[in-house]
Amino acid sequence: MPQKIRIIGVPMDLGASRRGVDMGPSALRVAGLQARIKTLGHQVEDIGNIPVKQAEEQHYGEKRAKYLAEISDTCKELAATVQKSLEEGFTPLVLGGDHSIAVGTMSGVAAHYHKDKKQVGYVWLDAHGDMNTPETSPSGNVHGMPLASVMGYGPPELVELLGFKPKVEPQNLVIVGVRDLDAQEKKLVKKSGVHVFTMRDIDERGMREVMSETLKFATDDTGGIAVSLDMDFVDPMDAPGVGTPVRGGVTYREAHLAMEMIADSEAMASLEVVEINPVIDEHNRTALLGVELALSALGKKIL
């Protein structure tokens, strides 16, 4: 069915050590995102970028959570934009930027459903858990903290965004494709009660079975699901231009199957694509793949 899609850029790289992911939204646009979504019959509007402060003009602040104030400000504006988009009947398509922006996206989606006393499901496609807190993070980079924050763990500036917490309940949150967790982070992942499908699970059980269970958990008594796609979910052979590449990721076709099954569920309320770094990419390959995967999530089929 035709949808109304609203593209929202967030050129954030304050949450990461390696610079360059702030160019991710531009790379996705250059790869033809808007025009290709329109070929699916959807109505599309691109409202440009949420303002983000430049690292060169700021002090990083507390070393356990660098640029926290600036990231929180951006996430607050993003959350309001996402919530407004949903209320106006649009599916938000958020372009990152580093993964710290997920706090803003998820807060906006959760707020939309929260007013009707509905829960939201969350599908997190990522090589990493991003469930550190300032106390456990070895780097102090906030892009490693967003998932913990939306679950209620971490700095109040992120945890309490929009005035309520948590944004998602653990039984409706699923991490898929994880293969790189920090030692202390593992403890919170296990303690939290979230559903986790590691790369070993995908190896042993196949993407079809993993995504079938993922969607069952995410849609269980929820109003809709938010999908967060970190491009390092895909193996660096197919997605070389990412903020934090990790060998042994999902294949090209496994990634498409995951997104196609999300589309089949007809439950996706929002989609974000993050951590594309054109500085280390090869001829925009990673952004081109990001566009392809977004199209699969929005209903593109082989036949």
N, C-alpha and C positions, 0 to 999 in steps of 0.2 A: 504494500500500500504506500502511496506517496506520503512523504513526511515533510515537515518544515525543519530545516537544519540551520542552526546559527553557529558560524565559525567564530571562535574567540581565541585570539593569540595572547600568549603570556611569555614574552621573551626574557625569562628568568634564568640567570646562572649564578645567583648568589648562594644557592644551596650546595654547590659542588666545588671541588678543588680545581678540576680541569675546566678551563674556560672554553666557551664556544657554543654551548647548547642554547644560548640566547638567540642564536640564528636559526634554531629549529623551525619556528613558525614560518619564517621566510622560505626555508628550504622546502617545506611541505606545500606552500603556495606556489612556488616556482615549479614544483612537480605536477601542477595542474589540478590540485585538489578540488577547487570549486567547480570547474568545468566538468570534471569527471563525475562528481556527485550528481550534477544536473542530468547527465546521461541516464541515470537510473530513474529519472522522473520526479526527483525530489525538488522542492523549492529550497533554494539556498541563499543565505545572506551572510556576508562577512563584515563584522562590525569592527574589524581592526584589532589593535593590541591594547591590553590592560597596561597602564604605565608601570614601569619597573625602574627603581633607582639603580644607578651605575655603581659598580663596586669601587671604581677609581675615586669616586666622590664621597665614599662612606668609610667609617671605621667598622671593622667586623664585630666590635663589641665583645661580648662574653665568648671566650674561646671554646667553651663546651657546646655552644649553639650559635655559630657565626651568622651575622646579619639577621638575627632573629626578628628584630623590630621591623626591618624593611620587608622581610618575607611575610610577616604577619599582616602588614598593611596591604600588600599586594593580594594576599589570599582573601582578606576581608572584602576587597573590591571585586575580586573574581567570584566569591561566593554570592554576593548580591547580584552580579550579572547572570550567573547560572540560574539562581532562583527566579529572577525576573523572566529569563528565557523560557523556563519550564512553565511558568504561570501564563505566558503568552502563547503556549502551544508549540514551542520550538524544542527540538532535541539539541542540547549544547554539544558541540564538537570543539573541545579545548585543545589547543596546540601549544606544547611546551618546547623549550624551557626544561629546567630540571624538575625532578619528581616532587620537590617540596610543594609545587602548585597543587598537588592532589588534595591537600588540606582544604584549599579554597573550593575546588570542584565538588568534593564530597560534602562539604558543609552546605553548599548551595542546594545540592540534590536532597540531602537529608532534611534541610529546613522546609523544602517544598512539600515533602511527605509528612513531616513532623506536625504541621498545622492540621492535618487530617488524622493525626494519631496513627499513622502508618509507618512501618519499618521499611528500610531500603536494603537491598542486597548489594554486595560489592564483590566484583571479580577483579583480582589483582594479578596481571600477567607480567612477570618480572623475574629476572635472574636473582634478585635480592629480596629480602623480606622487608627492608625499610622499616624495621620495628625497633630501632635503637631509640634511646632517650639521651638527654644531655649527660646523664650519669654513666651510660654504658658505651656511648659512641667513642671509638678510638680516634676519630678525626674532628668531631665537632661540626661536621657538615650536615645541614638540616635536611638535605635530600635523602638522607638515610633514616629520617624520623617520621615521615608523614603518616604511615600506616599505624604506628603506635599512637600518634596524636589523635587520629579520628576514632581510635578505640578508647581514648581517655587516659593514655599514659604520655607524660612528657610535659613540655613547658605550657603554662596556662595560656600564654598568648595564642597558641595553636589549639590546644585542647578545648578551650572555652569559646572558640570563635562562634559568633552569632548567639552566644548566651546559653548553649545547652551542650551536654555531653552524655554519653558518647554519641558519635554520629552513626555508628553501625554496631549491631550486636554480633558477638563472635560466631554464633551459629549461622549467620547469614553472610559471613566473610570468607572468601576462598582465595588462597594464594596458589598460583599455578606456574610451574616451570622454575621454581627456586633451586639454586645450586651454589649459592655463595652467601653464607650467614656468618656474622661475627660471633665470637665465643659467648659473650654475654647476651647478645641478641637472641641466641637459641633458647635461652632460659625464658624470655618473655614470650617468644613464639609458642613454646610448649605450655606455659602457664596460662596464656590468654584464652585458649580453647578454640582458636581459629582452625578452619580446615586448611590443610596444606597438602598439595600434590607436588612432590619434588620431581626432578628430572628422572630419578630412578623409577618413580611411579609411572611416568609417561613411557619410559623404556619397557617396563614390565607389562603394563596394562593397555597401552596405546592411548592416543589422544582422544579417540571417540569415547571410550569409557570414562576417562578422566573428566572430560567436559560435560558428559551426561550427568555425572555426580555433582560436578561444580554447579551446574545450572539448577539442579534439584535443591541444593543447599541455599543458593542465592535467591531463588524464587519462592522459597517456603514461607508463605504468609507475609510476603512483602509487596509493596506497591509497584516496584520496578527495580531494576538493577543498574548501578553505575559500573562502567568498565574502564579500567586504567591500564593502558598498554605502554609499558616501558619497552622501547625497541631492543633493549638487550635481552628480552625474552627470547628473541631469535638468535641463532648461532652467529658469531661474528663472520663466518664465511658468507652469509647472506646479508648481514647487517653490520658492516665494519665501522660505520660512523656513529658510534654511541658513546655516551659519557663514561661508562664503566663496563667495557666488554668482558665477558667471561666465556671461555670455551665450553662446548658441550651443550649448547642451547637447542631449542626446537628447530626443526627443519622448515624450509619454505612452505611445504604443503601442510605440515602439522599446524603452523601458524594460521594458514588460511582456513583449515578445518575448524580450529577453535573459534575464529571470528564468524564463520558461516553458521556454526551451531548457535552462537549468540544471536545472530540474526533470526534463525529459525525459532528461537524462543519467544520472539516478539515482546520481550520484556525490557529491552535496553532503554534506559531513561537518559543516559549521557555516555559520551565516549571521550577519553583524552588520550593523546599520543604524545609521549615525552621522551626526553634524553637523546634526541638526534643532534649529533655534533658534526656540522659540515666541514669543520677544520680538519678532521681526520677521516672524512668520508672519501669515497672513490666515485667521482662523477655523479654525486647526489643519489647513489644507489639506495642508501638507507631511507631517505625521504621518499623516493619512488616506491619502495616497498611499503613504507608507512601509509601512503595513499592507497595502495592496493589493499592493504589489510583493513583500512577504514571503509573502503567500498564493500568488502566482504561483510563487515559488520553491519553495513547499511542495506544489505540485501542483494548485492550482486551475486549472480549464480553462473555456473559454467553453462548450464542448459536451462 
